[in-house]
Amino acid sequence: MGRTLAIANQKGGVGKTTTAVNLAASLAALKCRVLLVDLDPQGNTTTGCGIDKRELERSSCSLLLGESNAAETRVTLPDHGFDLLPANADLTAAEVELMQALAREQRLRRALEPIADDYDFLLIDCPPSLNMLTLNALVAADGVIVPIQCEYYALEGLSSLLDTVSQIQEMINPSLELEGLLRTMFDPRNNLANDVSRQLEEHFGERVYRTVIPRNIRLAEAPSHGVPAMHHDKTSSGALAYLALAGEMMRRQRRGAPVAVPA
């Protein structure tokens, strides 16, 4: 069964969608079978993969509401090397409907179970809030990847997210782990960024990925072309960083050491 990873941070603008799309492409380039799940009503992951979210007949909304199954909802992207469960603004309505549903936090996990064996990695791009959609992602996930920008408010937001993850571990999903903290949009010339980076390493140790994602114009340009950065400019520092991250993740998985969420 594939390893399901939620890419989550309630703070917006930290690189969740960029990480989701480019990590999926990088894992696929390393011959992994990958499913990318767009769980954000903004649908930016879907757009970044070259899919028109306005023309979707099936989406992660219909999946969560039981109107379609995962096998018929996923879209194969042969040019990118991975599959996608797309999303659009309908997800907002789905969240409202789920509030009244039984076992509402289990919907995504149950929907993905029939196809989990088809993949090595299932990556879930979460919305920038700790809402019902993010809860569904964390209940479905084996691990959480937290993209984090090394700035003043980063550690405060991280603490709230980790508290939520710990609660989900205790109450619903005891197998949930902190997969890793990913430093994004990093500028080594910025003293504050270097200071926050050191704090992360001191407090979280090996939970912080060694790979650091730099600020890179090619990463910013790629979504407008509907492609991951490696298909826009495979030699760019951003594309190479995500490829390095994929390799680091695979090495961690081969070691198989569980990572608990810190207190």
DRENSEZA-988522 format. One record per atom (N, C-alpha, C, CB): x, y, z; residue in one letter. Coordinates in steps of 0.2 Angstrom, whole numbers, plus 2048, in hexadecimal, padded with zeros to 3 digits. Glycine has a CB too. Layout:
BEGIN
XYZA
...
END
This chain:
BEGIN
8047FA800M
800800800M
804806800M
7FB800806M
80280B7FCG
8068117FCG
806815802G
8048167F6G
80B819803R
80C81E809R
808824807R
81381F80BR
80382680CT
7FF82C80AT
80283280FT
7F882B80CT
80483780BL
80783D80FL
80384380EL
80E83E80CL
801846813A
7FD84D813A
802852813A
7F884E818A
80285780EI
80685D80EI
802863811I
80985F807I
804865817A
7FF86981BA
80386E81FA
7FB865820A
80087481FN
80287A823N
7FC87F823N
80987D821N
7F9881829Q
7F3885828Q
7F588C826Q
7F088582FQ
7FC88D826K
7FE894823K
7FE89481CK
805896826K
7FB899818G
7FC899811G
80289C80FG
7F689D80FG
80489A808G
80989D805G
81089A807G
80A8A4806G
81089480AV
81689180CV
81988C807V
81588E812V
81588B801G
8188867FCG
81587F7FCG
81F8857FDG
80E87E7FFK
80B8787FFK
80A8757F8K
805878803K
8078797F4T
8058777EDT
80B8767E9T
80087C7EAT
81087B7EAT
81687A7E6T
8198737E8T
81B8807E7T
8198727EET
81C86C7F1T
8198657EET
81D86B7F8T
8128667EFA
80E8607EDA
80F85E7E5A
8068627EEA
80F8637E1V
8108627DAV
8178607D8V
80E8687D6V
81C8637DBN
8238627D9N
82585B7DCN
8278687DAN
82385A7E2L
8258547E5L
82284E7E2L
8238547EDL
81B84E7E0A
8188497DCA
81C8487D5A
81184B7DAA
81E84D7D2A
82284C7CCA
8298497CDA
8238537C8A
82C84B7D2S
8338497D4S
8338417D6S
83684D7D9S
82E83F7DAL
82D8387DCL
82B8347D6L
8278377E1L
8278377D1A
8268337CBA
82C8327C7A
8208377C7A
8308387C7A
8368377C3A
83B8327C6A
83A83E7C3A
83A8307CCL
83E82B7CFL
83B8247CFL
84082D7D6L
8368247CAK
83281D7C9K
82E81B7CEK
8378187C8K
82B8207D2C
82681E7D7C
81F81F7D4C
8278237DEC
81A81B7D6R
81381C7D4R
8108217D9R
8108157D4R
80E8277D6V
80C82C7DAV
80482E7D9V
8108327DAV
8008307DEL
7FA8337DDL
7FA8397E1L
7F482E7E0L
7F883F7DEL
7F88457E1L
7F18477E2L
7FC84B7DDL
7EF8497E8V
7E884A7EAV
7E78527EBV
7E68467F0V
7E38557E8D
7E285C7E9D
7DC85D7EDD
7E18607E2D
7DD85F7F4L
7D88607F9L
7D78677FBL
7DA85C7FFL
7D986C7F6D
7D98737F7D
7D38767F3D
7DF8777F7D
7CE8797F5P
7C987C7F1P
7CC8817ECP
7C487F7F5P
7D18847EDQ
7D48887E8Q
7D68847E1Q
7DA88C7EBQ
7D887E7E2G
7D987A7DCG
7E087C7D9G
7D487B7D7G
7E487F7DDN
7EB8817DAN
7EF87B7D7N
7EF8857DEN
7EF8767DBT
7F28707D9T
7F086D7D3T
7F286A7DFT
7E986D7D2T
7E686B7CCT
7E886F7C6T
7DF86B7CCT
7E88767C7T
7EA87A7C1T
7F28797C0T
7E98827C3T
7F68797C5G
7FD8787C4G
7FF8727C1G
8008787CBG
7FA86D7C0C
7FB8677BCC
7F98677B5C
7F88617C0C
7F686D7B3G
7F486E7ADG
7EC86C7ABG
7F886A7A8G
7E886B7B1I
7E18697B0I
7DD86F7B1I
7E08647B5I
7D88707ADD
7D38767AED
7CE8747B3D
7D08777A7D
7CF8777B9K
7CA8757BFK
7C38777BDK
7CD8787C5K
7C287B7B9R
7BB87D7B7R
7B78787B3R
7BB8847B4R
7BB8737B0E
7B786E7ACE
7B78677AFE
7BB86E7A5E
7B88677B5L
7B98607B9L
7B285D7B9L
7BC8617C0L
7B18577B7E
7AA8537B8E
7AB8507BFE
7A984E7B2E
7B184D7C1R
7B184A7C7R
7B784D7CBR
7B28427C7R
7B784E7D1S
7BC8517D5S
7BD84E7DCS
7BB8597D5S
7C28517E0S
7C284E7E7S
7BC8507EBS
7C88517EAS
7B88557E9C
7B28577ECC
7AD8517EBC
7AF85D7E9C
7AC84F7E5S
7A78497E3S
7AA8437E7S
7A68487DCS
7B08427E8L
7B383C7EBL
7B183C7F2L
7BB83C7EAL
7B28427F6L
7B08427FDL
7A98427FEL
7B38497FFL
7A58447F9L
79E8437FAL
79B83C7F8L
79A8497F7L
79F8387F6G
79D8317F4G
79A8317EDG
79982F7F9G
79B8377E9E
7978377E2E
79C8347DDE
79683E7E1E
7A28327DES
7A682F7DAS
7AC82B7DES
7AA8347D5S
7AF8267DBN
7B48237DFN
7BB8257DCN
7B481B7DEN
7C08237E0A
7C78267DEA
7C98237D7A
7CC8247E4A
7C881D7D6A
7CA81B7CFA
7C781E7C9A
7C88137CFA
7C18217CAE
7BE8247C4E
7BF82C7C4E
7B78237C4E
7C182E7CAT
7C38357CBT
7CA8377C9T
7C18377D2T
7CF8337CAR
7D68357C9R
7D78367C2R
7DA82F7CCR
7DB83A7C0V
7DD83C7BAV
7E583A7B9V
7DC8447B8V
7E68367B3T
7ED8347B2T
7F083A7AET
7ED82D7AET
7F683C7B0L
7FA8417ADL
80183E7AAL
7FC8477B2L
80083B7A4P
8068377A2P
80C83C7A1P
80583479BP
80B84279FD
81184779ED
8158487A5D
80F84D79BD
8118487AAH
8148497B1H
8168437B4H
80F84D7B5H
81383D7B3G
8158377B6G
8118357BCG
81C8377B7G
80C8397BEF
8088377C3F
8018387C2F
80A83B7CAF
7FD8367C7D
7F58367C6D
7F383C7CBD
7F28307C8D
7ED83F7CAL
7EB8447CDL
7E38437CFL
7EC84B7CAL
7E18457D5L
7DA8467D7L
7D984D7D7L
7D98427DEL
7D68507D2P
7D68577D2P
7D085A7D6P
7D48597CBP
7D18617D7A
7CC8657DBA
7CA86B7D8A
7CF8667E2A
7C586E7DBN
7C38757D9N
7BF8787DFN
7BE8757D2N
7BB87D7DEA
7B88817E3A
7B287D7E6A
7B58887E1A
7B08787E3D
7AA8747E5D
7AC8717ECD
7A986E7E1D
7B38707EEL
7B586D7F4L
7B28717FAL
7BD86D7F4L
7B18787F9T
7AF87C7FET
7A8879800T
7AE8837FCT
7A48787FBA
79D8757FDA
79D86E800A
7998757F6A
7A286A7FEA
7A3864801A
7A5864808A
7A98607FDA
7A986980AE
7AB86A811E
7A586B815E
7B086F812E
7A086F813V
79A871816V
79686B817V
796877813V
795867812E
791861812E
79485C817E
79085E80BE
79A85B817L
79E85681BL
79C858823L
7A585681AL
79B85E825M
79A86082CM
79485C82FM
79986782CM
79085A82AQ
78A85682DQ
78A84F82CQ
783859829Q
79084C829A
790845827A
79384182CA
794845820A
79183B82CL
794836831L
79B83482FL
78F830831L
79F833834A
7A6831832A
7A983682DA
7A782A830A
7A883C82ER
7AA841829R
7B1842828R
7A784882AR
7B584182DE
7BC84182DE
7C083B82AE
7BF842834E
7BC836828Q
7BE830825Q
7BD82F81EQ
7BB82A829Q
7BA83481BR
7B8834814R
7BE83380FR
7B483A812R
7C3837810L
7C883680BL
7CC82F80CL
7CD83C80CL
7CD82D812R
7D1827813R
7CD821810R
7D282681BR
7C7821811R
7C381C80ER
7C381C807R
7BC81C811R
7C2822804A
7C28237FDA
7C98217F9A
7C182A7FBA
7CE8227FDL
7D58207FAL
7D78197FBL
7DA8247FDL
7D4815800E
7D680E801E
7D680A7FBE
7D280C807E
7D180A7F7P
7D08057F1P
7D68067ECP
7CA8067EEP
7D980C7ECI
7DE80D7E7I
7E580E7EAI
7DD8137E3I
7E680D7F1A
7EC80F7F4A
7F280A7F1A
7EB80E7FBA
7F08047F0D
7F57FF7EDD
7F88017E6D
7F27F87EDD
7F58057E3D
7F78077DCD
7FD80C7DCD
7F180A7D8D
7FF80E7E2Y
8048147E3Y
8098127E8Y
80081A7E4Y
80F8157E7D
8148157ECD
81381B7F1D
81B8167E9D
8108217EEF
80F8277F2F
80982A7F0F
81582C7F2F
80582C7F5L
7FF8307F4L
8008377F8L
7F882C7F7L
80083C7F4L
8028437F7L
7FB8477F7L
8078467F3L
7FA84A7FDI
7F384E7FEI
7F58557FFI
7EF84B803I
7F38597FAD
7F48607FBD
7EE8637FFD
7F58647F4D
7F0866805C
7EA86880AC
7E9870809C
7EC867811C
7E387280BP
7E287980BP
7E687C810P
7DA87A80BP
7E7883810P
7EA887815P
7E688881BP
7ED88D812P
7E388381ES
7DF884825S
7DE87D828S
7D9887823S
7DD87D82EL
7DC876831L
7D4875832L
7DF876839L
7D187482CN
7CA87382BN
7C986B82AN
7C8877825N
7C286A828M
7C0863827M
7C4860821M
7B9863825M
7C686381CL
7CA860817L
7D185E819L
7CA865811L
7D486381DT
7DB861820T
7DA85B824T
7DE867823T
7D585B828L
7D485682DL
7D384F829L
7CD857831L
7CF84F824N
7CF849820N
7D584781DN
7CA84A81AN
7DA84C81BA
7E084A819A
7E584781EA
7E4850816A
7E484A824L
7E9847829L
7E684082CL
7E984C82FL
7E083F82CV
7DD83882EV
7DF833828V
7D583982EV
7DF835822A
7E183181DA
7E982F81CA
7DF833816A
7ED83481FA
7F483481EA
7F882F823A
7F783B81EA
7FD82D820D
802829825D
80782E827D
806824821D
808834824G
80D839826G
80B840824G
814837824G
80E845827V
80D84C825V
81484F823V
80A85082BV
81485281DI
81985681BI
81785E81CI
81B855813I
81B861820V
819868821V
81E86D81EV
81986A829V
81C870818P
820875815P
82087B81AP
81D87780EP
82687E81BI
826884820I
82B88981DI
828881827I
82988F81DQ
82D89581BQ
831897821Q
82989A818Q
837898821C
83B89A827C
83A8A1828C
843898825C
8358A382CE
8348AA82DE
8318AA834E
82F8AD828E
82F8B0837Y
82E8B283EY
8288AE840Y
82C8B983FY
8228AD83DY
81C8AA83FY
81C8A383EY
8168AD83CY
8218A083AA
821899838A
82089483EA
827897834A
824895843L
824891849L
81E89184DL
82A89284EL
81A89684DE
814897851E
80F89384DE
81289E851E
80E893846G
80A88F842G
80B888843G
80989283BG
812886843L
81487F843L
81187C849L
81B87F842L
81288084FS
80F87D855S
80887B855S
81188285BS
80487F852S
7FD87E852S
7FB87884ES
7F988484FS
7FF877848L
7FE871844L
80086B847L
80287283DL
80686B84BL
80886584EL
803863854L
80F866850L
800868857D
7FB86685CD
7F5863859D
7F986D860D
7F3865853T
7EE862850T
7F085A84ET
7EC866849T
7F685A84BV
7F8853849V
7F884E84FV
7FF853846V
7FB851855S
7FB84D85BS
7F484A85DS
7FE850860S
7EF84F85CQ
7E884D85EQ
7E584885AQ
7E485485EQ
7E7849853I
7E484484FI
7E883D850I
7E6846847I
7EE83D852Q
7F1837853Q
7EE833859Q
7F9838855Q
7EC83785EE
7E9834864E
7E2832863E
7EA83986AE
7DE83585FM
7D783485FM
7D5830859M
7D483B85FM
7D8831853I
7D682E84DI
7DB82A849I
7D3833848I
7E182C848N
7E6829844N
7EC828847N
7E782D83DN
7ED82384BP
7F382284FP
7F982184BP
7F281C854P
7F981F845S
7FE81E840S
80182483DS
7FC81983BS
7FE82A83EL
80083083BL
80783283EL
7FB83683CL
80B83483AE
81283683CE
81483D839E
81783183AE
81984083CL
81B846839L
821844834L
81E84B83EL
81F84482DE
824842828E
82A846828E
820841821E
82984D828G
82E851828G
82C859827G
83384F822G
83185D829L
830864828L
834866822L
83286882EL
83186A81DL
83586C817L
836873817L
831869811L
83C876817R
83D87D817R
83C87F80FR
84487F819R
83888480ET
836886807T
83888D806T
82F885806T
83888F800M
83A8967FEM
83F899802M
83389B7FFM
844895803F
84A897808F
84F89B804F
84D89080AF
8518A1808D
8568A5805D
85C8A580AD
8538AC804D
8628A2809P
8678A280EP
86A8A880FP
86C89D80BP
8698AE80BR
86B8B480DR
8678B8812R
86B8B9806R
8628B5814N
85D8B8819N
85F8B5820N
8568B6817N
8618BA824N
8638B882BN
85E8B582FN
8668BE82FN
8588B882EL
8528B5832L
8508AE830L
84C8B9831L
8518AD829A
84F8A6826A
8548A1829A
8508A681FA
85B8A382AN
86089E82CN
85F89D834N
8678A182BN
85D8A2837D
85B8A183ED
85589C840D
85A8A8842D
85089D83CV
84A89983DV
84C89283BV
84489C839V
850891835S
85288B833S
856887838S
85688B82DS
85A88B83CR
85E887841R
85A885847R
86488C844R
85588A849Q
85088884EQ
84C88184CQ
84B88D84FQ
84A881846L
84787B844L
84B875845L
84487B83CL
851875842E
856870843E
85786E84AE
85C87183FE
85887384FE
859871856E
85386E859E
85B878859E
84D870857H
84886E85BH
845867858H
84287385BH
845866851F
84286184EF
84785C84BF
83E863848F
84E85D84BG
853859849G
852855842G
85385384EG
85284F842E
85184B83CE
84A84C838E
85384483DE
84684F83CR
83F850839R
83F855834R
83A85183ER
845859834V
84585F82FV
84985B829V
849865832V
84685C823Y
84985981DY
85085D81CY
84585A817Y
85585981AR
85B85D818R
85B861812R
861857817R
85685F80DT
855862807T
851869809T
85185E802T
85486E806V
851875807V
84F877800V
85687A80AV
84887A800I
84687C7F9I
8478847F9I
83E87B7F9I
84B8867F4P
84D88D7F3P
8478917F0P
85388E7EFP
8488987F1R
84489C7EDR
84689C7E6R
8448A47EFR
84289A7E1N
8448997DAN
83E89B7D5N
8458927D9N
84089F7D0I
83B8A27CCI
83889D7C8I
83E8A77C7I
83C8977C6R
8398927C2R
83388E7C6R
83E88D7C0R
83488D7CCL
82E88A7D0L
82888F7D0L
83088A7D8L
8298957D0A
82389A7D0A
82089A7C9A
8268A17D2A
8248997C3E
82289A7BDE
81E8937BAE
82789B7B8E
82088E7BDA
81E8877BAA
8168867BBA
8218827BEA
8138887C0P
80B8887C0P
80888B7BAP
80988A7C7P
80A8917B8S
8078947B3S
8078907ACS
80A89B7B2S
80C88C7ACH
80D8877A6H
8098817A7H
8148867A4H
8068807ADG
8038797AEG
8078737AFG
7FE8787A9G
80E8747B1V
81286F7B2V
8168707B8V
81786F7ACV
81986A7BBP
81E86A7C0P
82486E7BEP
8208637C3P
8288707C2A
82E8747C1A
8338707BDA
8328767C7A
8338697BEM
8388657BAM
8378657B3M
83985E7BDM
8308667B1H
82E8667AAH
82E86D7A7H
8278637A9H
82F8727ABH
8308797A9H
83787A7A8H
82D87E7AEH
83C8787ADD
8438797ADD
8468747B1D
8458817AED
84886F7AFK
84A8697B3K
85186B7B6K
84B8637AFK
8558707B4T
85B8727B7T
85B8777BCT
8608747B1T
85487A7BDS
85487F7C2S
85587D7C9S
84D8827C1S
8578817CDS
85987F7D4S
85287D7D8S
85B8857D8S
84C87F7D6G
84687D7D9G
8458767D7G
8418817D8G
8458747D1A
84486D7CEA
8498687D1A
84486D7C7A
84F86A7D2L
8548667D4L
8538657DCL
85B8697D3L
85186A7DFA
8508697E7A
84A8647E8A
84E8707EAA
8458657E4Y
83F8607E5Y
8418597E3Y
8398627E1Y
8458587DEL
8488517DDL
84C84F7E2L
84C8527D6L
8508537E5A
8548517EBA
85084F7F1A
8598577EDA
84A8537F2L
8458517F7L
84284A7F6L
8408577F8L
8408497F0A
83E8427EFA
84283D7F0A
83B8427E7A
84983E7EFG
84E8397F0G
84F8387F8G
85483B7EDG
84F83E7FBE
84F83D803E
84983A806E
850844805E
84383B803M
83E837806M
83E830805M
83783A803M
84082E7FFM
8418277FDM
846823802M
8428267F6M
84B827803R
850824808R
84E82380FR
857828808R
84A828811R
847828818R
842822818R
84382E819R
83E821813Q
83981C813Q
83D815813Q
83581C80DQ
84281480FR
84680E80FR
84880C816R
84C80E80AR
84A81281AR
84D810821R
84780E825R
850817824R
841811824G
83B80F827G
83A81182EG
83B807827G
83E816831A
83E818838A
83881D839A
84481C83AA
83381B83DP
82D81F83FP
82F826842P
82881B843P
82C82B841V
82D831843V
827834847V
82F83683EV
82883484EA
822837852A
82283E852A
823834859A
81C840853V
81A848853V
81D84A85AV
813849852V
82184F85AP
824852861P
81F855865P
82985785FP
82085486BA
81B857870A
81C85F870A
81D854877A
END
